[in-house]
Amino acid sequence: MAAKLIDLIEALRQAMHALYEYGAPQSQIMAISVLLDYYIVRYQRYQLATWQREQNAR
């Protein structure tokens, strides 16, 4: 799951950069930015849950 989230985050980052370079409306760039933030937080929560499981296993 982590690899898929990382790939998705990178794809969103590249899309946001391409929209900016293309001169897309700010609203489109912000929409991608919101998705990017959401998936970064989701990935961080996944990492935290994994770390907590490892700690509890000790």
C-alpha positions as CSV (number, residue, x, y, z in Angstrom):
1,M,0.0,0.0,0.0
2,A,2.8,2.4,0.8
3,A,4.3,2.1,-2.6
4,K,1.0,2.8,-4.3
5,L,0.5,5.9,-2.1
6,I,4.0,7.2,-2.9
7,D,3.4,6.7,-6.6
8,L,0.0,8.5,-6.4
9,I,1.6,11.4,-4.5
10,E,4.4,11.7,-7.1
11,A,1.8,11.6,-9.9
12,L,-0.2,14.3,-8.3
13,R,2.9,16.4,-7.7
14,Q,3.8,16.1,-11.4
15,A,0.3,16.9,-12.5
16,M,0.3,20.0,-10.3
17,H,3.6,21.1,-11.8
18,A,2.4,20.5,-15.3
19,L,-0.8,22.5,-14.7
20,Y,1.2,25.4,-13.3
21,E,3.6,25.3,-16.3
22,Y,0.7,25.1,-18.7
23,G,-0.9,28.2,-17.1
24,A,-4.0,26.4,-15.9
25,P,-6.5,28.3,-13.7
26,Q,-5.5,28.6,-10.1
27,S,-8.6,26.7,-9.1
28,Q,-7.4,23.6,-11.0
29,I,-4.0,23.8,-9.4
30,M,-5.6,24.2,-5.9
31,A,-7.8,21.1,-6.5
32,I,-4.7,19.0,-7.2
33,S,-3.0,20.6,-4.2
34,V,-5.9,19.5,-2.0
35,L,-5.7,16.0,-3.3
36,L,-2.0,16.0,-2.8
37,D,-2.3,17.1,0.8
38,Y,-4.9,14.5,1.5
39,Y,-2.8,11.6,0.2
40,I,0.3,12.9,2.0
41,V,-1.6,12.9,5.3
42,R,-3.0,9.4,4.5
43,Y,0.5,8.1,3.8
44,Q,1.8,9.7,7.1
45,R,-1.1,8.0,9.0
46,Y,-0.2,4.7,7.3
47,Q,3.4,5.1,8.4
48,L,2.4,6.0,12.0
49,A,0.1,2.9,12.2
50,T,2.8,0.7,10.9
51,W,5.3,2.1,13.4
52,Q,2.8,1.7,16.3
53,R,2.2,-1.9,15.3
54,E,5.9,-2.6,15.4
55,Q,6.2,-0.9,18.8
56,N,3.3,-2.9,20.2
57,A,4.9,-6.2,18.9
58,R,8.0,-5.6,21.0
